[in-house]
Amino acid sequence: MSKVRILVVEDELIIAEDIRMMLTNLGYDVVGTAIDYEEAMVILEHRQPDVALVDILIAGDKDGIELAGIIKERFNMPVIFITSHADKDTVERAKQVRPDGYLVKPFEQKDLYTSIEIAFSNFIKTDNKDVEKESEEENNFVLKDSIFIRKDYLLVKIRFDELLWIKSEGNYIELQCKEKRHLVRSSLKNFLKKLPSEKFIQVHKSYSINLDYITIIDHRKICINEMDIPIGRAYIDEVKKKLNIEL
């Protein structure tokens, strides 16, 4: 399981540390803090954050508004402005890059949480507007190489390469990851639609698996991490086709 990863761009170090502490207390993963465009780009390239909090006035030749435009164009992620400047001219200029949120300093931890959750959820819904939405699954979103599920009022990030198998349990599905298990309200069929078909396949009416973690397979079962997962008769042909094998 991974946390939502956040980049903070703020050139006042005391404020940057306060924001980092608030984010950590809220359960987010701060992948780095930057004081200018150059430092921010290094973090963006190498740490792959999910959300950027950007002060409008930062050190260097490029300000936060210019940086935000580049982040949205090149990295396709939500950007929230954090600033002490809420004058009309600044707001109008900031609007041109279509930010996903705008926090005016000083702000409290609850304001930060609300802004991130709303901005991130709205961004993912927009980015996945072509995906069929089910009322029971409105809080589960795919972005890049991960799926985000709602848990304890936070969006929890699960990378596809962490997810071993999925098991249907009535109105819920159980997500078995390398280190943890999650319970999500959804049908297996609809949840599977959101996962990459080249990596995940349904092998039984109650099971879907990550193909990368198969260790043993025969005509009755698939073994993943010493867990025997049954292959249903209705699915065996698709399994053979997907793996290009004979059982």
C-alpha positions in Angstrom: 0.0 0.0 0.0 1.2 3.5 -0.8 0.1 6.8 0.5 -0.8 9.8 -1.7 2.5 11.4 -2.5 2.7 15.2 -2.3 5.3 17.8 -3.5 5.5 21.1 -1.6 7.0 24.1 -3.4 7.5 26.9 -0.8 10.6 29.1 -0.4 9.9 30.1 3.2 11.5 27.2 5.0 9.6 27.5 8.3 6.3 27.6 6.4 7.4 24.6 4.3 8.2 22.6 7.4 4.8 23.5 9.0 3.0 22.3 5.8 5.1 19.1 5.7 4.2 18.3 9.3 0.5 18.9 8.7 0.6 16.7 5.7 2.4 13.9 7.6 -0.1 14.1 10.4 -2.9 13.7 7.9 -1.4 10.5 6.6 0.1 11.8 3.3 3.6 11.1 2.0 5.6 14.3 1.4 8.1 13.2 -1.3 10.0 16.5 -1.2 10.0 20.2 -0.6 11.4 22.7 -3.1 12.1 26.4 -3.0 12.2 27.1 -6.7 11.4 25.8 -10.2 14.7 23.8 -10.6 14.3 21.9 -7.3 10.7 21.2 -8.0 11.5 19.7 -11.4 14.1 17.3 -10.0 11.5 16.0 -7.5 8.8 15.8 -10.2 11.1 13.8 -12.4 12.5 11.4 -9.8 9.9 11.1 -7.0 6.7 11.0 -9.0 4.3 12.8 -6.7 0.5 12.6 -7.1 -0.3 16.2 -6.0 1.6 19.4 -6.0 1.2 22.3 -3.5 2.7 25.3 -5.0 3.3 28.8 -3.6 2.7 31.5 -6.2 5.7 33.6 -5.2 8.8 31.4 -5.1 12.5 32.1 -5.6 14.0 32.1 -9.1 13.1 33.3 -12.6 9.9 31.2 -12.8 7.1 31.8 -10.3 4.6 29.3 -9.0 2.0 30.1 -11.7 4.5 29.3 -14.4 5.6 26.1 -12.6 2.0 25.0 -12.1 1.3 25.3 -15.9 4.3 23.1 -16.6 3.3 20.5 -14.0 -0.2 20.2 -15.4 1.0 20.0 -19.0 3.9 17.6 -18.5 3.0 15.6 -15.5 -0.8 15.6 -15.5 -1.5 15.9 -11.8 -3.6 18.2 -9.6 -2.0 21.5 -8.5 -3.1 23.5 -5.5 -1.9 27.0 -5.0 -0.8 28.1 -1.5 -0.3 31.8 -1.2 -0.7 34.9 1.0 -1.7 36.9 -2.1 -5.4 36.8 -2.9 -5.6 40.1 -4.8 -7.7 40.2 -8.0 -4.7 40.4 -10.4 -3.0 37.4 -8.8 -6.2 35.4 -8.8 -7.0 36.2 -12.4 -3.5 35.2 -13.5 -3.6 32.0 -11.4 -6.9 31.1 -13.0 -5.3 30.9 -16.4 -3.5 27.6 -15.5 -6.7 26.1 -14.1 -5.5 25.1 -10.6 -7.3 22.4 -8.7 -7.4 24.4 -5.5 -6.4 27.8 -4.0 -5.4 28.0 -0.3 -4.7 31.4 1.3 -2.2 31.6 4.1 -2.5 31.2 7.0 -4.5 28.0 6.8 -5.2 25.1 9.2 -4.7 21.4 8.9 -8.4 20.8 8.2 -8.3 23.3 5.4 -5.3 21.6 3.8 -7.0 18.2 4.1 -10.3 19.4 2.5 -8.5 21.1 -0.4 -6.3 18.1 -1.2 -9.2 15.5 -1.0 -11.6 17.6 -3.1 -9.0 18.6 -5.7 -7.6 15.1 -6.0 -11.0 13.4 -6.3 -12.2 15.9 -8.8 -9.0 15.6 -10.8 -9.2 11.9 -11.0 -12.9 11.9 -12.0 -12.2 14.3 -14.8 -9.1 12.3 -15.9 -11.3 9.1 -16.0 -14.4 10.7 -17.5 -14.6 7.9 -20.1 -14.9 5.2 -17.4 -18.3 4.0 -16.5 -19.2 5.1 -13.0 -21.0 3.0 -10.6 -22.6 4.6 -7.5 -21.0 2.0 -5.2 -17.6 2.7 -6.6 -17.5 6.4 -7.0 -14.6 6.7 -4.5 -12.3 4.3 -6.4 -10.2 6.0 -9.0 -7.3 4.9 -11.3 -4.5 7.3 -12.0 -1.2 6.3 -13.8 0.0 3.0 -12.3 -2.3 2.9 -9.3 -5.8 2.7 -8.0 -7.0 4.9 -5.2 -9.6 3.6 -2.7 -11.4 5.5 0.1 -10.4 4.4 3.6 -10.8 6.2 6.9 -11.6 9.5 5.1 -8.4 9.4 3.1 -7.6 8.3 -0.4 -5.3 5.3 -0.2 -3.0 4.6 -3.1 -2.5 1.0 -4.2 0.0 0.4 -7.0 -0.9 -2.3 -9.5 2.4 -4.0 -8.8 1.5 -4.3 -5.1 -1.9 -6.0 -5.7 -1.6 -9.8 -5.8 -5.2 -10.9 -6.2 -8.8 -9.8 -5.6 -11.5 -11.9 -4.0 -15.3 -11.3 -4.1 -17.0 -11.3 -0.7 -20.7 -10.6 -1.1 -21.1 -6.8 -1.7 -17.4 -6.3 -1.1 -14.1 -7.3 -2.6 -11.0 -8.1 -0.7 -7.8 -6.7 -2.2 -4.8 -8.7 -1.2 -1.6 -6.7 -1.5 2.0 -7.7 -0.7 1.9 -6.3 2.9 -1.8 -5.6 3.6 -5.4 -6.5 2.8 -8.2 -4.0 2.1 -11.9 -4.4 1.9 -13.8 -2.3 -0.7 -17.5 -2.0 -1.4 -17.7 -3.1 -5.1 -18.5 -6.0 -7.4 -15.5 -7.9 -8.8 -16.7 -7.3 -12.3 -16.9 -3.6 -12.0 -13.7 -3.2 -10.1 -11.8 -5.3 -12.7 -12.9 -2.9 -15.4 -10.7 -0.3 -13.8 -7.6 -2.4 -13.8 -5.2 -2.9 -16.8 -6.3 -6.0 -18.7 -2.8 -7.0 -19.6 -2.0 -7.4 -15.9 -5.2 -8.7 -14.3 -7.5 -11.5 -15.3 -10.6 -13.1 -13.7 -10.0 -16.8 -13.2 -13.1 -17.7 -11.1 -16.4 -16.1 -10.3 -14.9 -15.0 -7.0 -11.3 -14.3 -8.0 -9.1 -12.1 -10.2 -5.3 -12.3 -10.1 -2.2 -10.3 -11.0 -0.6 -12.4 -13.8 2.9 -11.2 -12.7 2.8 -13.2 -9.5 1.8 -16.7 -10.7 4.2 -19.3 -9.4 2.4 -22.5 -10.1 -0.5 -23.3 -12.4 -2.5 -26.4 -13.5 -6.0 -27.0 -14.9 -7.6 -26.6 -11.4 -5.7 -23.9 -9.6 -3.2 -21.0 -9.7 -0.7 -20.5 -6.9 0.4 -17.0 -5.8 2.5 -16.6 -2.7 1.5 -20.1 -1.5 -2.2 -19.2 -1.9 -4.1 -21.7 -4.1 -6.7 -19.8 -6.2 -9.2 -22.0 -8.0 -9.7 -21.7 -11.8 -13.4 -21.9 -12.8 -14.5 -24.0 -15.7 -16.0 -20.9 -17.4 -12.7 -19.1 -17.2 -10.1 -21.8 -18.1 -10.1 -21.0 -21.9 -9.5 -17.4 -21.3 -6.6 -18.2 -18.9 -5.0 -20.5 -21.4 -5.4 -17.8 -24.1 -4.0 -15.0 -22.0 -1.0 -17.0 -20.9 -0.6 -18.8 -24.2 -0.3 -22.2 -22.6 -2.1 -25.6 -22.6 -3.3 -27.1 -19.3 
